[in-house]
Amino acid sequence: MNTTKPTLPTPDDAALWYEDRLYLADQRVLPERAEFLSYQQAPEVAEAIRAMVVRGAPAIGVTAAYGVVLAGRAAHATAGVGWKTAIEADLERLAASRPTAVNLFWAIRRMRALIERLDTTDPTPALLREALAIHEEDRAANHRMGDLGAELIEGPTDIVTHCNAGAIATGGYGTALGVVRSAFAAGKIRRVYADETRPWMQGARLTAWELMHDGIPVTLQADGAAASLMAGGSVGWVIVGSDRIAANGDVANKIGTYGLAVLARYHGIKVMVAAPTSTVDMEVASGAEIPIEERDSDELLSCGGRRLAPAGCVARNPVFDVTPAALVDAIVTERGVVLNPTTEKMRALMDSSMGER
Ligand SMILES: CSC[C@H]1O[C@H](OP(=O)(O)O)[C@H](O)[C@@H]1O
């Protein structure tokens, strides 16, 4: 738990609990403005996830866990011994905030399992302990993944990333950028080429911010520039995060990831997906079953607050796509690495004995 009042967010500060409330770095305004918003009510946290104040699959799960703490406190304050019934509406609000990142549902399910074990007294302390544990476990998992992913890279090489799978998208350190941090520290990375990632620009605004903050060489590029860069022969890996990995190893991630993976395969470049096991959903057999979030087309029709398209222009704005397992060379989790993923290999990983997540 934070011991000093959060003031200026760093990349590790997507979500922080301090005294009696949750603080979220407002990722909608980074890096131009670095500021926290504070939350004391679960419905406000659900809206913060929907509006992408906080985003990034693991960070969404951590935030939802803290949202359940707020929900439990409010339910006990209003319903006393009946808090387990009163909390349900807020749990549903949190679950309805965004559909694709399975970490959200994983975190709520883990908090529900605790709720079932609690008695009718104030659940806040126990819920907070569990949310803090989820947060710390995610941070530790990212460091483990960073090391495992770095071992796969011979280097020195250039890397392409897409979107932001960094510290600010997780409980800290990052998934894809956690591998980048560990591999750079081992002298294996010359430069990171970060796709700007239209329309929400997570790459331009967040990945560039994180890597410059850490002194890691980063070059921003248009999403469409990745192909010619790959043709140049300097890129050894595409490294991305994920929002949900199906039982067969299909990977849902930010829109554009699928195209990158096709380009990588064409150019003999390897694709690494770094994600904690809280991102693996063994209940969906393949990527075809993963719900793909469609966001407001206004996010696409404008850029930086300026209208791009003509009035009345129709747009589609799916914000994730699915990369088939056949185009993924390695899935790196905190429990281990799956090369050339298949359902059998993913099942073996999830059955491995490195504790429940
Ligand atoms: C480790 S973040 C995983 C994932 O989340 C991002 O999506 P969004 O920014 O819409 O929450 C992106 O797909 C990242 O790769």
The ligand as a MOL file (V3000), in Angstrom:
LIG
                    3D

  0  0  0     0  0            999 V3000
M  V30 BEGIN CTAB
M  V30 COUNTS 15 15 0 0 0
M  V30 BEGIN ATOM
M  V30 1 C -0.4370 -5.2330 -20.8840 0
M  V30 2 S -1.6980 -4.2890 -21.6150 0
M  V30 3 C -2.5010 -5.4220 -22.6230 0
M  V30 4 C -3.2400 -4.7540 -23.7640 0
M  V30 5 O -4.2400 -3.7680 -23.3650 0
M  V30 6 C -4.2660 -2.7160 -24.3480 0
M  V30 7 O -5.5680 -2.3820 -24.7520 0
M  V30 8 P -6.2580 -1.0130 -24.1850 0
M  V30 9 O -5.2250 0.0680 -24.2580 0
M  V30 10 O -7.4430 -0.7850 -25.1240 0
M  V30 11 O -6.6940 -1.3410 -22.7790 0
M  V30 12 C -3.4850 -3.2880 -25.4960 0
M  V30 13 O -4.2760 -4.2090 -26.2350 0
M  V30 14 C -2.3880 -3.9990 -24.7390 0
M  V30 15 O -1.5830 -4.7900 -25.5230 0
M  V30 END ATOM
M  V30 BEGIN BOND
M  V30 1 1 1 2
M  V30 2 1 2 3
M  V30 3 1 3 4
M  V30 4 1 4 5
M  V30 5 1 4 14
M  V30 6 1 5 6
M  V30 7 1 6 7
M  V30 8 1 6 12
M  V30 9 1 7 8
M  V30 10 2 8 9
M  V30 11 1 8 10
M  V30 12 1 8 11
M  V30 13 1 12 13
M  V30 14 1 12 14
M  V30 15 1 14 15
M  V30 END BOND
M  V30 END CTAB
M  END
